[in-house]
């Protein structure tokens, strides 16, 4: 029974059967506890009224009268002092009755057979057509004593109702099963489509078609699935682009290293050229080393490993130290740097945060114009800290701003006069900021400058 459709049908029908049996048991218990005593009292009153009426009518033909009573819906058993027995109406299915019971009623006592009928029976006692399931009352007619036993003729009174209830029960069960089969198919069909879409997705086909017009949980699930498929398609495209970029970024320096190594073998290469080639080879090796380190860091950040070594960090002091270390680059390009760096402490990983400031400052220097400016500031806003890097560099257009945090993406090199870098720096910055529970925003105007704002929580 692997199919969800079959399981749903079987479980639903099973629940219906269990509920029916349980409801019958509760109803039967209610009859035994409440309705049976009431039925006993009602029939006792009727039997006593019959006995009283016949006792006050000496000229009444008792046999004819009881025949008439039985014809309107009663089963009657009459016994006299001599032991003569008379039956009126429909026969009893079982007419066993102890002599002591008969004697007891002849002596003036009332027999409550309906109330005392055994409760162990599974079939409700109301329908038990037995002589024991009667009301017995004493009857005196023309100074002769009788014992009158009476019960309603259920078959005569409710024969049509039996048929009606039988058809009602049968039709209810049949229609319920048919409706369960069709409704289950309606409910399970979207899940079957989702299963098929999952198989299609696993084969690399992201163009799946699902019904998203339903306004229920299955409709929401289908919509979420389509969003997931779209996101997976984007991630797959990014993965392929990532592989292409990293292959290029590794192959390019390796080709350079191989080429310049071959030139070093040539006897015609001058010592000055050899020295220059060695410097180029070392630069390419350094570039590969940097790329490898950044890829390892990104891999750790992607796996969300517990790489954060949280402690109290004074980011004002961090950035001041960074500025001192890069003073020669700033001076070499003639850049004017201004900063407002109060001593602000937050909780975070010092080395990772330092990598954020280093990347942002390096980019501000690299993409700045000669004799441009850089402004660095720290602002406290409630439970957050804003770190702002603003430069007067080449800036970015809207298309570049949208992709600036994508891996291996570089701003148009035709405008930068610089081809160095791996295109991973800002991706690492965004990942580290996110790992610290922060946000990073970029505002930029082409040919006028760029403004990076890092928002970090003070404590976590």
Number of C-alpha atoms within 10 A of each C-alpha: 7 6 9 15 18 15 13 17 20 16 11 17 17 12 12 15 13 12 12 12 12 12 12 15 15 12 13 20 15 12 18 21 13 11 14 20 15 15 15 19 15 12 19 23 13 14 23 18 12 17 19 15 15 20 19 12 12 13 10 14 11 15 13 11 13 22 16 14 16 20 15 13 18 22 27 27 22 21 21 18 14 8 12 9 12 13 18 20 19 17 15 19 10 12 14 10 12 9 9 9 17 24 18 16 22 22 15 16 15 20 23 20 20 27 21 15 18 12 15 9 10 9 12 17 20 18 12 18 21 20 23 24 27 27 28 32 26 25 26 20 19 13 9 10 19 26 28 28 28 25 28 19 22 17 15 15 13 12 12 11 11 13 11 12 12 12 12 12 12 12 12 12 15 12 12 14 17 13 13 17 18 12 13 18 18 12 13 18 14 19 17 15 16 21 12 15 22 16 12 14 16 10 9 11 13 20 13 16 12 17 15 17 11 13 8 9 9 18 16 15 18 22 17 13 18 21 12 13 19 15 13 15 17 13 13 14 12 14 13 12 14 17 12 12 17 18 11 12 18 16 13 14 19 16 12 16 20 13 13 17 15 10 15 18 10 10 8 9 12 11 11 9 13 17 12 13 20 16 12 16 20 13 14 19 16 13 18 19 12 14 20 13 12 17 16 12 16 20 12 13 18 12 9 12 9 8 13 16 11 13 12 14 20 16 24 18 15 18 22 15 13 15 19 10 11 14 13 11 14 24 12 10 15 14 21 14 17 12 16 13 17 15 12 16 16 20 18 25 18 19 12 20 18 16 16 21 21 19 16 19 22 16 18 28 23 19 20 24 20 15 13 18 20 22 17 20 17 22 15 15 11 8 10 16 21 20 21 22 22 23 27 25 26 21 22 21 14 12 8 17 17 11 14 20 21 18 21 20 18 20 19 12 10 8 11 15 10 12 11 10 15 20 20 20 26 20 18 24 23 19 21 22 19 15 18 21 13 18 17 18 12 17 15 21 16 14 15 14 22 24 21 19 18 21 23 23 19 20 12 10
